[in-house]
Amino acid sequence: MTPVRMRPATQRAAVTERDPRWPAVVGRDGAADGTFVYAVRTTGVYCRPSCPSRTANPGNVSFYATCADAEAAGYRPCRRCRPDGPSPAEADAAVVARACRLIEEAEEPPKLEALAAAVGVSPFHFHRLFRAATGLTPKAYGAARRAERVRQGLADDRTSVTGAIYDAGFNSSSRFYERSDEVLGMTPTAFRQGGRDADIRFAVGECSLGAILVACSGRGICAITLGDDPDALVRDLQDRFPNANLIGGDGAFEQLVARVVGFVEAPRLGLDLPLDIRGTAFQQRVWQALRDIPPGETASYAEIARRIGKPAAVRAVAQACGANAIAVAIPCHRVVRTDGALSGYRWGVERKRALIEREAGA
């Protein structure tokens, strides 16, 4: 029987369609931008994978690792997707990064309209872009940055409380004191004194992962910690709030602990309780990105860094995960290495593995 011979164009199309890069072109996958470009023989141009132009005939497509390779083969860059310039995702990240710098450098919180004008986009688009990249609104990011400056100022004994407030960008001390509980979880003086006179209720229980400590301030849950030694969990809480009034839980609080334990056993049920999240602006951006990872899924440290608009801050993302003191509710266990392997976890890699397997099998 004589074998069927395909035309060269048909052969090229078959080769292209089998190439793992072709689905990214068909799907206009922005995540593939920067990993390769494709060229079209009939137009003489090369494009990035996310190019919005009509999908080319696969028989006319060639793939190249870099723009330079495509140009060496005689192709010119597409004027629509501009593959030799920054990708849309990179351009958006640059806009958000510039806005973050403007917020951080401003003495007073800039208005949304002023920020949008400064980075060259409409207020509506800027607000949506900023929140998608950081997990925070521009206003919330500015508030977190000012709170971070206050904490830094109060940590320096050479700076007065009033000086720390004004240096952080608050234009009046009375205005800050109205929001001090929201910003610090307590008064500035109590914060400087290690939580002096702040009431923190806590209780230690048992779950399938070992001992569990739950602590609450007046604002919400400020700690969920796991371990083998209940006494060690209590000592860790004392180290975090050395001068606070640590109050053992009563019957009502034990019910709250039971809800938290139920959440640890079945994370997909969610935890409908307020959280008292204390951290720097960067940490809060990371922690919000972690809360956006659905149960049963994982993300790499590099992916989280890209999602918050800081692709080079992989190590800082890992440090923010390590600083998280609210286990499971802020799911740092869902972050893995780029190769999918499990890395360090504040409460032990085996607990991390158990949580991931439990969520994946639910």
N, C-alpha and C positions, 0 to 999 in steps of 0.2 A: 504494500500500500504506500503510495507516494505521500510524504509528509506535506502538510499545508505550510506554505511559505507566507510570512507576513511582510507587508511593505515596511520600509525603514521607518516611516512616520508612525505606523501602528506599533512597531517594536519599541520606538522611543516612548510612545504613550504608555505602553505596558510597563516599561522600566520605571517611568516616572510615578505611575500609580502604585507601584510596589514600594517606592521609596518612603521611609517613615516620615520624611519632611513634607510630603504632599498633603496629608490631612491638615497640617498647620496652614498651608496656603489656602486650601478650600475653605477652612473654617476661619480664615483671617485672624489667626491666633496671635494676639499682641504679646503673649508671654514668650513666643518664639523669636520676637524681634531681637536682633543682635547676635543670634546664634547661627544664622545663615541668610543668604539672599537668593532670589531666583531670577533668572533672566528669560526673556521671551524672544525667540528668534524673529518672529514676524514684526515686532515693534522695535527691536534693537535696544530695549531698555531693561534694566534690572530693578527689582522691587524688594521691599521688606515683606515678610510673611503677612502682615496685617494690612497690606495695601487694599484700599476700598475699590479699586478698579475691578471690572468684570473678570471673573476667573478665566485664565488662559487655557487654551487647548493643551492638555498634558503632553501631546506629541511635540509641542514647540517649546517646552520648558527645560531649562538646565539649572542645576543647583551649584552655588559657589559658597565657600566658607566665609569669604570676606568681600567687601566692596572692591578692594584692590584687585582681587582675583577676577571678578566680573568685568572690571574695566580693562584689565590686561587681555581679556578675551574679546574686547571690542564693544562692550555694551556701555551705555550711558545711564546715569541715575534717573529714575522716574521723577517727574516734576510734581507728581501728586502726593506720593508718600515720602519722597526725599530720603531714601535709604542711607545716604551718606551724611545725614545730619542726625540730631538726637531723635529718638523714638517718641511717640506721643506720651508713653508712660514716663520716659525720662524728662520730657518737657514739663509734664504735670508735676513730677517730683521736684524739679527745679523751682517751679512756681511756689509750691508749698514750702520748700526749704527757705526761699527768699522771704516769704511771709513770716515764717517762724523767726528768722533773724530780726525782721522789723519789729515783731512783737517783743522779742527779748531785749532789744536795744531801746525801746520806747520808754520814756519816763512815766507815761500814763497809757492805759490800754487804748490802742488806736481803734477808731470806728471801723465797722465792716466795710463801708463804702470807701473809706480812705485806703484800707489795705488792698481791696480789689483794684482800685485805680492804680495803686503803686506797682502791682504785679501785672497789670494790663489785661484783666478779665472782668466780666460782669460780676456784680455782687452775688447774684444767685448761683452762677457757675462756680465762683470762688468758694462760697460756703459749702457747696456740695463736694467739691474737689478736696477741700481741706479736711472735711470730716471723713471722707472716704480714705484719705491717706493717713490720718493721725488717730482716728477714732474719737476725736474731740472737736467741738466747734472752736472757731477762733477765739471766742470769748472765754470758753472753758480752758483753752490752752493758755491764754494770757493769765487767767486766775491761778492756774497751776504753777506757772512760772513765778508769779509774785509770791505765792505760798512757799515755793522753794527758796526764794531769796530771803523771805522772813526767817525760815528755818536756819538758813546759813548764817544770817545775822545774829539770831538768838544763840546760836552755838558758839559765837565769839564773845567771850566775857568782856572784851574791851569795848564792845558796842552796846549802848544803852538800848532798852526795849523800844523807846520812842525812835531812836536812830535807826534801828532795824526796820521798823514799820515804814518810815519815810524813805529809807534807802531802797526798799522793795517796790516803791512806786505808789504807795497809798498817799493820797494828798491830805489826809487828816487821820489822826489817831482814833478819833471817835468812830469814824466810818469803818476802820479796821476792827475795832473792838466789837462792833455790831456783828461782824462776820467771823470773829476769831474762832468760834466753835466749829464753823464750817471749814475754815482754813487749817486750823491746827488740831481740832478736836478738844481744845481746852483754851484757857487764857494764855497769852504770851508768857507771863511770869511762871505759870505752872509748867508750860512747855520747857522753859529754860531750866526749871528745877526738876526735870525728869518726870513730869506728870504729877507734881505735888498737888494733893487734894482732888485729883481727878478720880472718879469712881469707875472701876473696871470690874465687872462681874465675870466670873469664870467657873468652869466645872470640867472635870476630867471623866471620861467614860471609856467604853470599849467598843470597838468595831472590828470587822473582819481583817483590818489592816493593822491592828494592835491598839495601843492607847491613843486616845484623841482628846485634845484640849480645845474648848471653845471659849472665847472671851469676847465680851461686848462692852463698848463704851456707850455713852449717851446717844451716839450717832448710829450705832449698828455694830455688826460683827467686825472686830478688829484683828482677830486671830483664829485660825483653825490650824492646829499643828498635830502632827502624827509622830509616833515613836514607839519604842519598846518599854521605856521607863517613864511612868506617869510623873514621878518626882522631877525628872529632867525637863519635862515639858513645863512644869510649874516654874522651875528655876529660869528657864528661857524667857517666860513671860515676865518674871521679876526683873530680869536683865534689861528687857525692852522698856519697862516702865518702873524704874527703880524707886520712885517716890510716890507712885500712885497708890490709891486705896484699893487693894485687891480684895474683892469680896466674894466669898464662896457662894455658889449658886443655891437658890432655894428651890422649892418644888416647881414653881412656874418656870424657872430657868432650866431645870432638868428637862422639862418638856421641849424647850427650844433646842437643847443639846440632842434630844431624841430626833428632832426634825433634821438636824445637821447630819446625824449618823445615818438616817434614812436616805439623805441625799448622797452621802459618800457611797452607800451600798448600791444606789440606783441613780447615778448622775443625770440620766435623761429626764428624770422627774422635775429637775430644776429646784432652785432654792429661792423661794419668794420671801426673802428677808433682806433688810437694808444692810449694806456693807459700809464699814468705816475704812475707806482705802486711803492710806497715808503713804505718799511717795513723791519723788520729784516729778516734774512734768514729763521727762523722758520715760520714767518708770510707769507712769499712768498711761502713756501712749502704748507701751508694750503690753501692759496688763489688759487694756481694753482690746487690743488685737488678739490676745489669748482668749478672752471671753467671746470673741467672734468665731472661734474655731468650733464647729458643731461637734457634739459628742460622737465618738466613733471615728473621728478623723484626726489626723496629725498634721503638723507643719514643721518645716525646718527652721532653725534660727535665722538662716539667710532669708527665707520667705518672710518671716516676721519683720526682719529689717527692711525688706523691700516694701512691705505693706504700710509701714509707718513713714516711708519716704526717706529712710536712712540706710541705703543698701550696704554701706561700708561699716555700719555699726553692729556687726554680727557679735563681736565679743561683748559689747555693751548690752545687747539684747540678752545674752546668756547671763550676764551679771544681774540684770533686772529680774530675770526668772528666779535666780538664786536668792534675791532679796524679798521675794514674795512671801508673806507670812499668813496668807489665807488659802490654805490648800483646797484643791478641788473647785471651790467657788471661783477662784482665779486659776484656771486650769493649766498651770505651767507643765503639768505632766504630759500634755498633748504636743509638746515641742520636742523634736528629735533631731539628730544630726542629719546632714544632707544625704547620707547613704542609708538613712532609715534606722540606723542603730540607736540604741538608747544611750544617752549620756547622763551626766550627774543629775541627781535630784535631791533637793534639800532633805527629803524624808526617806531617802534610800531608793536605789534603782529597782529593787524588787517590788516595792510599792508602786512605783511608776509603771512597771510592766503589768502588774495586776490591774491597775486602773484602766490602762489602755485596752487590755484584753477584755475586761468587763464591759467597757463601753462598746467595743467592736462586736461583741457577741450578743449585746442587748437587742 
